[in-house]
Amino acid sequence: MTQLRCAILDDYFNLALAAADWSKISDRVDVTVFSHPFASEDAAASALKDFEIVCAMRERTAFPRSLFAALPRLKLLLTSGMRNAAIDMETAKDRNVIVCGTQYSRDPTAALTMGLILELTRGIGRENARMHAGEAWQTFAGIEIEGCTLGVIGLGKLGSKVAGLAQAFGMNVIAWSPNLTPDKCKEVGVAYADKQELFSTADIVTIHVVLSQRSRGLVGPDDLARMKPTSYLVNTARGPIVDEAALLETLRQKKIAGAALDVFALEPLPMDHPFRKLDNMVLTPHLGYATQDGLRAHYGQMVEAIDAWFKGEPPRRIA
């Protein structure tokens, strides 16, 4: 039997081959790992043109119509998660490319969100770096989050989990999103606020909505202008939900106390990006779902999906 070629994309941690048992399909599939992002769509097209199967990490490498057109052999596209805004699903259907996803058993982004909140308010990483560098003892006096108000934008599964964690830290929680109702807030045990109230009263605002045409630019200059000068913004959702130019200007002028971002409009974040030069920002490289446990689950389900696809039974089909 002629082997098909399978590309594993954006394996930044070099974990893919060890995280799952690829030997289950090695008699039918020849696997190639790409550990670094493609420099351009043309580079992706050139590298992937001879592959029938591609395993993508959610929203790292985009698959617009033009890239599909450059990959005539592509038959099966797998993605981590059950949605991927970077894949043109209509084009996949038009070109008879099957798209399957993987499921999350847990969501580590909630814990990361709390970690970013603690870093902003207590400077743990900053002070650790200073201690290792042999710098002066105690220069940063943080603030206590107990009793502070957390404004949660988006009260779905992840937003609700963050709300619960924040309450365990003694925080007061308010929430808003375009479709959120007071009844839903009551179910979760948090207070409802309209958008203006949330931004003007919250000590920390954290974002947990899905990126869509409706949510793109959801947090704009007017919203940032309403925030208190002592408040913080946290984004572990998707970069384009926040107007990055407006946030940059807000932070440069120190109109808020700081921001923590795990996601950006352009990823990986360019080395010369102005965010890297601000001392009132905490930056992490999209670590939200990137845990060893999660990656083992994703890659394991990808192996399972490829095996099932050969049998005509692709699981968790998206397109």
C-alpha positions as CSV (number, residue, x, y, z in Angstrom):
1,M,0.0,0.0,0.0
2,T,1.3,3.4,-0.9
3,Q,1.8,5.6,2.1
4,L,0.2,9.0,2.3
5,R,2.1,12.0,3.5
6,C,1.1,13.7,6.8
7,A,2.4,17.1,7.9
8,I,2.3,18.1,11.6
9,L,2.4,21.9,11.7
10,D,3.7,24.4,14.2
11,D,5.0,21.8,16.7
12,Y,6.8,24.6,18.7
13,F,7.6,22.3,21.6
14,N,8.8,19.3,19.5
15,L,6.3,17.2,21.4
16,A,4.1,15.8,18.7
17,L,5.8,12.6,17.9
18,A,6.3,11.7,21.6
19,A,2.9,12.9,22.7
20,A,0.9,10.2,20.7
21,D,1.4,6.7,19.3
22,W,1.9,7.4,15.6
23,S,3.0,3.8,15.1
24,K,-0.8,3.0,14.9
25,I,-0.9,4.5,11.4
26,S,2.8,4.2,10.4
27,D,1.9,1.5,7.9
28,R,-0.2,3.9,5.9
29,V,1.2,7.3,6.7
30,D,4.6,8.9,6.5
31,V,4.8,11.8,9.0
32,T,6.8,15.0,8.7
33,V,7.0,17.5,11.5
34,F,7.3,21.3,11.0
35,S,8.4,22.9,14.2
36,H,8.6,26.5,13.1
37,P,5.9,28.9,11.6
38,F,6.0,29.3,7.9
39,A,7.3,32.7,6.8
40,S,4.5,33.3,4.4
41,E,1.6,31.6,2.7
42,D,3.8,30.9,-0.3
43,A,6.2,29.2,2.0
44,A,3.4,27.1,3.4
45,A,2.2,26.2,-0.1
46,S,5.6,25.2,-1.2
47,A,6.2,23.0,1.9
48,L,2.8,21.3,1.9
49,K,2.0,20.8,-1.8
50,D,2.7,17.1,-1.7
51,F,0.8,16.2,1.5
52,E,-2.5,14.5,1.7
53,I,-3.0,15.0,5.4
54,V,-2.2,18.0,7.6
55,C,-2.4,18.3,11.4
56,A,-2.8,21.9,12.3
57,M,-2.6,23.6,15.7
58,R,-5.6,25.9,16.1
59,E,-5.2,29.3,14.4
60,R,-1.4,29.1,14.1
61,T,-1.2,28.5,10.3
62,A,-4.1,30.0,8.4
63,F,-5.8,28.1,5.6
64,P,-7.6,30.6,3.4
65,R,-9.0,29.8,0.0
66,S,-5.8,30.7,-1.8
67,L,-3.8,28.1,0.3
68,F,-6.3,25.4,-0.3
69,A,-6.0,26.1,-4.1
70,A,-2.2,25.6,-3.8
71,L,-2.6,22.2,-2.1
72,P,-4.2,19.9,-4.7
73,R,-3.3,16.7,-2.8
74,L,-4.9,17.7,0.5
75,K,-7.7,15.3,1.6
76,L,-7.8,15.5,5.4
77,L,-7.2,18.5,7.6
78,L,-7.1,18.1,11.3
79,T,-7.2,20.9,13.8
80,S,-6.9,21.0,17.6
81,G,-10.2,22.1,19.1
82,M,-13.6,21.9,17.5
83,R,-13.4,25.3,15.7
84,N,-10.7,27.1,13.9
85,A,-11.3,30.6,12.6
86,A,-8.1,30.4,10.5
87,I,-9.6,27.7,8.3
88,D,-11.9,28.6,5.4
89,M,-14.5,25.9,6.0
90,E,-16.5,26.7,2.9
91,T,-13.5,26.3,0.7
92,A,-12.7,23.0,2.5
93,K,-16.2,21.7,1.6
94,D,-15.9,23.0,-2.0
95,R,-12.6,21.2,-2.4
96,N,-13.9,18.0,-0.7
97,V,-11.3,18.3,2.1
98,I,-12.5,16.7,5.3
99,V,-11.9,18.8,8.4
100,C,-11.9,17.1,11.8
101,G,-11.3,18.6,15.3
102,T,-10.2,17.4,18.7
103,Q,-12.0,17.9,22.0
104,Y,-10.7,19.5,25.2
105,S,-11.2,17.5,28.5
106,R,-10.2,20.6,30.5
107,D,-9.4,24.2,29.7
108,P,-6.0,25.3,31.2
109,T,-6.6,28.9,29.9
110,A,-8.6,29.7,33.0
111,A,-5.7,28.9,35.3
112,L,-3.4,30.9,33.0
113,T,-5.7,33.9,33.3
114,M,-5.5,33.8,37.0
115,G,-1.7,33.5,36.7
116,L,-1.6,36.6,34.5
117,I,-3.7,38.5,37.0
118,L,-1.4,37.6,39.8
119,E,1.6,38.6,37.7
120,L,0.1,42.0,37.1
121,T,-0.8,42.6,40.7
122,R,2.1,40.9,42.5
123,G,5.0,40.9,40.0
124,I,6.0,37.3,40.7
125,G,7.9,36.8,37.5
126,R,9.4,40.2,37.6
127,E,10.7,39.8,41.1
128,N,12.0,36.3,40.4
129,A,14.0,37.7,37.5
130,R,15.4,40.5,39.7
131,M,16.3,38.0,42.5
132,H,18.2,35.8,40.0
133,A,19.9,38.9,38.6
134,G,21.2,39.9,42.1
135,E,19.3,43.2,42.1
136,A,18.0,45.1,45.2
137,W,15.7,43.5,47.7
138,Q,12.0,44.4,47.4
139,T,11.2,47.2,44.9
140,F,7.7,46.3,43.9
141,A,4.7,46.6,46.3
142,G,1.8,44.8,44.7
143,I,-2.0,45.1,45.3
144,E,-4.3,42.5,46.9
145,I,-6.9,41.1,44.5
146,E,-9.2,40.0,47.4
147,G,-12.0,42.5,47.4
148,C,-11.2,43.8,43.9
149,T,-13.8,43.6,41.1
150,L,-13.1,41.4,38.1
151,G,-15.0,42.3,35.0
152,V,-15.5,39.2,32.8
153,I,-16.3,39.7,29.1
154,G,-18.0,36.5,28.0
155,L,-19.6,34.1,30.5
156,G,-19.4,30.8,28.6
157,K,-17.7,27.7,29.8
158,L,-14.3,29.4,30.1
159,G,-15.5,32.8,31.4
160,S,-17.6,31.0,34.1
161,K,-14.6,28.9,35.2
162,V,-12.5,32.1,35.5
163,A,-15.3,33.7,37.5
164,G,-15.3,30.8,39.9
165,L,-11.6,30.9,40.4
166,A,-11.7,34.6,41.0
167,Q,-14.4,34.2,43.6
168,A,-12.1,31.6,45.3
169,F,-9.5,34.4,45.6
170,G,-12.2,36.6,47.2
171,M,-12.9,38.8,44.2
172,N,-16.2,40.4,43.3
173,V,-17.2,39.4,39.8
174,I,-19.3,41.2,37.2
175,A,-19.9,40.1,33.6
176,W,-21.0,41.4,30.3
177,S,-21.1,40.3,26.6
178,P,-23.3,41.2,23.7
179,N,-25.7,38.3,24.3
180,L,-25.3,37.9,28.1
181,T,-28.5,38.2,30.3
182,P,-28.9,38.9,34.0
183,D,-30.5,35.4,34.3
184,K,-27.4,33.7,33.0
185,C,-25.2,35.8,35.4
186,K,-27.5,34.7,38.3
187,E,-27.0,31.0,37.3
188,V,-23.2,31.4,37.5
189,G,-23.4,33.5,40.7
190,V,-22.0,36.8,39.4
191,A,-23.5,40.2,38.9
192,Y,-24.6,41.5,35.5
193,A,-23.2,44.8,34.2
194,D,-23.7,46.7,31.0
195,K,-20.6,47.3,28.9
196,Q,-20.0,50.9,30.1
197,E,-20.4,49.9,33.8
198,L,-18.0,47.0,33.5
199,F,-15.2,49.0,32.0
200,S,-15.7,51.9,34.4
201,T,-15.9,50.0,37.6
202,A,-13.8,46.8,37.2
203,D,-10.3,46.7,38.7
204,I,-9.4,44.0,36.2
205,V,-11.1,43.2,32.9
206,T,-10.6,39.8,31.4
207,I,-11.8,38.7,28.0
208,H,-13.3,35.3,27.2
209,V,-15.4,35.6,24.0
210,V,-14.8,33.8,20.7
211,L,-13.3,35.7,17.8
212,S,-15.9,36.4,15.1
213,Q,-16.8,39.3,12.9
214,R,-19.0,40.6,15.6
215,S,-16.3,40.4,18.4
216,R,-13.4,41.8,16.3
217,G,-12.5,45.1,17.8
218,L,-15.1,44.6,20.6
219,V,-12.8,46.3,23.1
220,G,-12.0,49.7,21.5
221,P,-10.6,53.1,22.5
222,D,-13.9,54.3,24.2
223,D,-13.9,51.2,26.4
224,L,-10.3,51.6,27.4
225,A,-10.9,55.3,28.1
226,R,-13.5,54.3,30.6
227,M,-11.1,52.1,32.6
228,K,-9.8,53.4,35.9
229,P,-6.1,54.5,35.9
230,T,-5.5,51.8,38.5
231,S,-7.1,49.0,36.5
232,Y,-5.7,46.2,34.3
233,L,-6.7,44.4,31.1
234,V,-6.1,40.7,30.5
235,N,-6.7,39.0,27.1
236,T,-6.3,35.3,26.8
237,A,-9.0,35.0,24.1
238,R,-7.8,36.3,20.7
239,G,-5.7,39.3,19.8
240,P,-8.1,41.1,17.3
241,I,-10.9,41.3,19.9
242,V,-8.9,44.2,21.3
243,D,-8.0,47.3,19.3
244,E,-4.3,46.9,19.7
245,A,-3.4,50.4,18.5
246,A,-5.7,51.9,21.0
247,L,-4.3,49.6,23.8
248,L,-0.8,50.6,22.8
249,E,-1.6,54.3,23.1
250,T,-3.4,53.8,26.4
251,L,-0.4,52.0,27.9
252,R,2.1,54.4,26.5
253,Q,0.2,57.3,28.2
254,K,-0.2,55.1,31.3
255,K,-4.0,55.7,31.4
256,I,-4.4,52.3,32.9
257,A,-2.0,50.4,35.3
258,G,-1.1,47.7,32.8
259,A,-2.2,44.8,30.6
260,A,-1.4,41.1,30.2
261,L,-1.7,39.5,26.8
262,D,-1.4,35.9,25.8
263,V,-2.8,36.5,22.3
264,F,-2.0,38.9,19.5
265,A,-3.3,40.0,16.1
266,L,-0.1,38.7,14.5
267,E,1.5,35.6,15.9
268,P,4.3,34.9,16.6
269,L,4.6,38.5,17.9
270,P,7.3,40.3,15.8
271,M,10.5,41.0,17.6
272,D,10.2,44.7,16.9
273,H,6.6,45.0,18.1
274,P,6.2,48.0,20.3
275,F,4.4,45.9,23.0
276,R,7.8,44.3,23.7
277,K,9.2,47.7,24.8
278,L,6.5,48.6,27.4
279,D,7.3,48.0,31.1
280,N,3.6,48.0,32.0
281,M,2.8,44.9,30.0
282,V,3.0,41.2,30.7
283,L,3.4,39.1,27.5
284,T,3.2,35.4,27.1
285,P,3.4,33.5,23.7
286,H,-0.1,32.1,23.4
287,L,0.3,29.6,26.2
288,G,-3.5,29.3,27.0
289,Y,-4.1,25.7,25.9
290,A,-0.4,24.7,25.4
291,T,0.1,22.2,28.1
292,Q,1.7,18.7,27.9
293,D,-1.6,17.2,29.0
294,G,-3.6,19.1,26.4
295,L,-1.2,18.4,23.6
296,R,-1.1,14.7,24.3
297,A,-4.9,14.7,24.1
298,H,-4.9,16.7,20.8
299,Y,-2.3,14.6,19.0
300,G,-3.7,11.4,20.3
301,Q,-7.1,12.3,18.9
302,M,-5.5,13.2,15.6
303,V,-3.9,9.8,15.3
304,E,-7.3,8.3,16.1
305,A,-9.0,10.5,13.5
306,I,-6.5,9.5,10.7
307,D,-7.0,5.8,11.5
308,A,-10.8,6.2,11.4
309,W,-10.6,8.3,8.2
310,F,-8.9,5.4,6.4
311,K,-11.9,3.3,7.5
312,G,-14.3,5.8,6.1
313,E,-15.4,7.0,9.6
314,P,-13.8,10.4,10.3
315,P,-14.7,11.4,13.9
316,R,-15.5,14.9,15.2
317,R,-16.1,16.2,11.7
318,I,-16.3,20.0,11.3
319,A,-16.5,20.3,7.5
